[in-house]
Amino acid sequence: MTRDPAHLEIVTLQSHALQQHACFSDNGTLAWILSALSISSKIIANKVRRAQLDDVLGAAGAENVQGEQQQKLDVIANDVLLRTLGEREGVAIVASEENEEPVIIRNQAQGERKYCVLFDPLDGSSNLDVCGGVGTIFSILLQDRRSGKPEDSLLQPGVRQVAAGYVLYGPSTVMALTLGQGVDLFLLDPAIGAFVRVAEKVRIPKANKSYSLNEGNRLTFPVGYQKYLDWAQANNYSSRYAGAMVADVHRTLLKGGVFMYPPTAKAPNGKLRLMYEANPMAMLIEQAGGKALASPTQRIMEVVPTDIHQRTVVILGSGDEVDHVVKHLQ
Ligand code: P6P
């Protein structure tokens, strides 16, 4: 009897990264950065699980650069990521949703390959008080040697990402990661403290009658989105919305459908941030065979950024489902 080879090997995130690092010929620099993201996620997962017990739920009493109420765990998660990434030689600059300015960790000596890491440390943190899904989203760019000021290196379009991923802290802790060669999923096994690969080269279903957006904003959506919603509801679509991008995108990646954050009266350019929410999610969805648009005629990853905290419209998911939305917008 021959066993399914997929059940023969046990591949951890670390061994996966080392296997893949050959694609980068960077002496394992990127693999070291991924290990910093891995340890950060394990620490954050523990903090999230124990939040109520350790009395770190609720607001921190300050606003972040976006003018949003910071949760105590936003600050904790941000600090963990800054400290672990700061220790990695290969990291030149980090930028976070929680910090107005990027943190320049080290300048690039001639010839050395350095990376920029952008992240939303705890996306959807307002869900914490009600035990909802929350997540960490990260995007990795190669430092652009030609840019004058180091921080200008960050203002690269999403097509220049070398890696992207998220960690969803839900009933289990799962990381979705792409290094540009497809999307792999890793589950944190708390018994051994390692992320174990549970799915390779994930493909998003081509279609699924499901849409995900905050319908409370419906009356302020541009009319094309309202027409799409009328069409979808007339065609027996279901609606799913967790209010946390990582949870909504993970469901869309696995089950198919479309996730959107359209323009609203409150957020005329969309609410989600291009650099550390939309771009990494767009890379994952496109790598899984889906589509990720900022408008009917522009991919999210083609938007040339002018500010690290700029926002964008997001329409992403199964190719057929994104097409149905676009058809109503044009
Ligand atoms: P709304 C969470 O605050 C977040 O940034 C994303 O995770 C999520 O998709 C979106 O905002 C939810 O926004 O306006 O529907 O509450």
Residues whose N, C-alpha, C, O or C-beta is under 5 A from the ligand:
A	BS01	P6P	D123 G124 N214 G243 A244 M245 V246
